Each structure stands twice: as structure tokens, then as C-alpha cells.
Amino acid sequence: FPSHDTFRVKFCDMALLGDLENPPLAAIRFFRNASGDTTGTNENCTVENVVIGRKFGTDTTTGGSADATPYAKVQNGILVDGTDGNNDEYVINNVQVHSASVAAINFNNTQSIWSSISNTLVNDSEVGVRVGCNLSLNNINTNRIRTADILGVRDTETWINAFNAENSTVFIRSQSGA
């Protein structure tokens, strides 16, 4: 679902699947293009009660969890990006993201501010949360994250309250002035 130049959009109560062979760029993408959009922002948007990359009640293509093969991949579960990063005040709550080849939740070098992620599970992804904005992380669980559970990519502040990282490679990694 691409969403650009929006205000108070809410994605809720759904399962979004990708494709094993050709994973889409994102299950949900908030995009700001400075030259083409008119309002100038994606602001105060919510993603709630959403499962990305997995059908309800299944873990893998074989129906079990022993081989950890995903049902449907995406590159990014939730992606906030664009040429102008004026994307503010996101609320991500009660979300699961599975099998993201870039990042499960990706605030990609944006100028986004004042966002919150709560009660969220990230599983079997390259990066758990890519932090390009100031965030509050409350009750986050990650499992089988290959690069970093939290990857800071610019000058940001992140408040962490109750974060469980299982099978972690690196919990927090900072790069590019984060």
C-alpha cells in the first residue's frame, strides 16, 4: 500500500503478504516527494493490528517452524521514505513483521519526528527497526535479526522500554552520525 501526501491515514486489522520470488519494496509505504506532493507531509498516521509477511496461523511454507522458511517476503514491512522526509507522528501498535529482506520497520533517513512503536514483534529480518527519527519503543520483541535489532542511521533519540531480543546478532548499531 503506497501512501503519500496524507494526513491521519490508518491501516488496521489486516494481513499483508509479499512474494517469495519477487518481494515488493514494502507492505506499507509512506512516501513524501518534495516536487510532486502538495500538502507537504505524511503526518499522524497509524498502523495497528497488522501482520506482515505471514498468514494467520502459519509459520512457514511447510506449515511448521523447523525450516524457518517464510510464507511471503517483503523488502520492508513498513517503510517511511521519500526525497523530503517530512513524515511526522507515526503510531505503530500491535504489529508483526516477518521476513523483511531490508528492514522490518524502516524510517529511512527521513526527517520524521515523534513516532512510537508499541507491542510489536519483528521476526526473521535483516534489520529490526531502522531508526531515522526520534522514537519511543515500548514492548518490542525481535527474533532472528541478521544485522541489528535497532539500527541508528542519523542523529536521533530513541527511548526504549521493555525490549526483548532473541537470537540477536547485534542489539544496537549506529552508523552515519546516529
PASE-749417 format. One record per residue (C-alpha): z, x, y; residue in three letters. Coordinates in pm, whole numbers, plus 50000, padded with zeros to 5 digits. Each point is the difference from the previous one (the first is absolute). Layout:
<sites>
ZXYALA;...
</sites>
This chain:
<sites>
500005000050000PHE;498925017650319PRO;501904987950306SER;499255012750347HIS;500804990150356ASP;502674975849874THR;503434987850099PHE;502674985649766ARG;497854999149688VAL;501994994349680LYS;498875008549647PHE;502394984349752CYS;500444987849643ASP;496995016149835MET;498835025949748ALA;497195023150116LEU;498045020549747LEU;497605028750046GLY;497545015549758ASP;500525028149750LEU;496505014650045GLU;499494994750377ASN;503374995550172PRO;499704982950340PRO;501245018250313LEU;502994976550026ALA;501374967549864ALA;501144991350355ILE;498655019450299ARG;501134996350360PHE;497315017250205PHE;499775006550373ARG;496665011050144ASN;500375009750367ALA;496354994150085SER;499454966349833GLY;503224979850004ASP;501064979450297THR;503704992849977THR;500875036549945GLY;502484997349718THR;501014988849656ASN;503544989550073GLU;502974983249838ASN;498314996049660CYS;501814992649672THR;499285007349634VAL;502484981749776GLU;500304991449630ASN;496785018449913VAL;499155019349682VAL;497175025450032ILE;498225016449708GLY;501604980949715ARG;499784965249854LYS;503224980949969PHE;501575006849663GLY;497845030149905THR;500465037150043ASP;496825015349864THR;496564992249865THR;501504999749651THR;502864976850093GLY;502715026349944GLY;501385028550207SER;499775029849764ALA;496705013550132ASP;500634991050369ALA;496384989150042THR;499724976950302PRO;498334966449992TYR;498155004150332ALA;500095028950248LYS;499785001150379VAL;499785030550226GLN;502734986650231ASN;502224970249935GLY;500684992150367ILE;498055020750253LEU;500635000550375VAL;497295020750171ASP;497095000950241GLY;498705020550289THR;502764986850230ASP;503284996849821GLY;501534972850216ASN;501444981849699ASN;503604989850065ASP;502914981749839GLU;499104996149634TYR;502364983949751VAL;499385007749632ILE;502454982149772ASN;500284993249627ASN;496745018149917VAL;498865019449693GLN;497175025550015VAL;498675015649680HIS;497375026949939SER;498935009750352ALA;497885031549989SER;500675009450368VAL;503264982950104ALA;501854968449908ALA;500934992550362ILE;498085020550254ASN;500645000850374PHE;497115024450039ASN;500555021550311ASN;500344968850213THR;502074994650308GLN;501764971349829SER;503634994350088ILE;503024979849897TRP;499074990449646SER;502204991249704SER;499545002249622ILE;502604982449783SER;500554991149633ASN;496805017549894THR;498895016949679LEU;497335027149995VAL;498775011649659ASN;497545025649863ASP;498385010250330SER;498995032450171GLU;502354994450299VAL;502714973750027GLY;500304993750375VAL;497885019850246ARG;502004999450323VAL;497905000750316GLY;502404978250199CYS;503704994050054ASN;501284980849697LEU;503074984849846SER;499995002649620LEU;502484976949827ASN;500404997449623ASN;496825018449899ILE;499275010449640ASN;497325025049900THR;498905011249655ASN;497385025349883ARG;498925011050349ILE;497895031649976ARG;500105016250350THR;503024986450193ALA;502074968450000ASP;500025002050382ILE;497305020250177LEU;500515005150376GLY;496725006250182VAL;500965000350369ARG;503064999950229ASP;501944970549865THR;503504988049931GLU;500774983249669THR;503294982849923TRP;500674998749627ILE;502524976249845ASN;500074997749618ALA;496995018849864PHE;499625006649627ASN;497405025649891ALA;499475001349624GLU;497865027649844ASN;499615015250346SER;497885031050065THR;501075003950366VAL;502184974550176PHE;499155007650365ILE;497135022150119ARG;499085005950364SER;496675012150128GLN;498075001250330SER;503014999950231GLY;501984972949822ALA;
</sites>
